[in-house]
Amino acid sequence: MRDNNKMTEISINSINNQTREAWNKTAQVWDEKMGDEGNDFHKYLVRPNIEKLLQLKPEQKILDVGCGNGLTTRRLASLGANVLGIDFASEMINYARQRTTKNQELIEYQVVDATNETALLKLGESSFDAAVSAMALMDMAEIEPLFRALTKILRLNGYFVFAVMHPCFNSMHSNMGAELIEDESNFYNEYFVKVKGYLKSSQKPGLALENQPQPHIYFHRPLHCLLNTAFQVGFVLDWLEEPAFPPELAAKNITIGWCKFSEIPPVIVARLRFLERVS
């Protein structure tokens, strides 16, 4: 059993290193694409719902997990929070620092691997009022170390707000499709998502954007795996949003994409509240 655990640890470390390498190589393209405001996913789905659930108060101390080029970090600082942005990709942190020209006194960046519990604990016990993660958990080889560490570095009654690709509809196990429908008066397209293999946690290389120089690994976790990881260490789920794109965006886009789906959410945004320490 011990040898199997050791092999598993070696395998996870190897996958984590591959993922870090991919994001370091992708950092420039990612920064150019996301810029200061982010893409449509961020502007329409992620940012407004993270802010809704975060219920930010001035001068709160926030940890931004998987901060990338600092998009969410800068936004929360502009709303008055003190924010520490962490990412395991040093190139991402470099771009985050370059883009941070305002509210510098409220922002700090560190290269920290969120799959490394020891490194997270060094951030300090009961140091943060809340933590946030914008579309990063599905890129992490392990999430258990993060959830365990959050129970120590969050203050009592602190909360963790995260956004991820919706594991039911937007994963390596789903495909978009369209059908031409004819009724008595018209022809129209009907869009759908085909899902298979949802219940099994798995991993697969993929691309987050065009011209990505190297694929990174997506880690699919069905909802029960994702949320039970949090419940087991003392978090409770007290709010959940499933945002979809507004219907008016569909007319502006010719190609099939998530903007065509106003009734199927590609993202979930959840708020976990930490109520007790689990020994």
Protein Blocks (a to p, Z undefined) as FASTA:
>chain_A
ZZmmmmmmmmmmmmmmmmmmmmmmmmmmmmmmnmmnopfklmmmmmmmmmmmnopaehia
cddehklnommmmmmmmnopacddddfblklmmmmmmmmmghklmpccddddfklmklmm
mnoghkbfbdcdehklmmpfbfklmmmmmmmmpcehiacddddddfklmcfkbccddddd
ddfkbccdddddddehklpgcdddddfbghiabdcddddddfklmmmmmmmnopacfbdc
dddddfklmmmpmbgcfklmmkbcfbdcdddddfbdcZZ
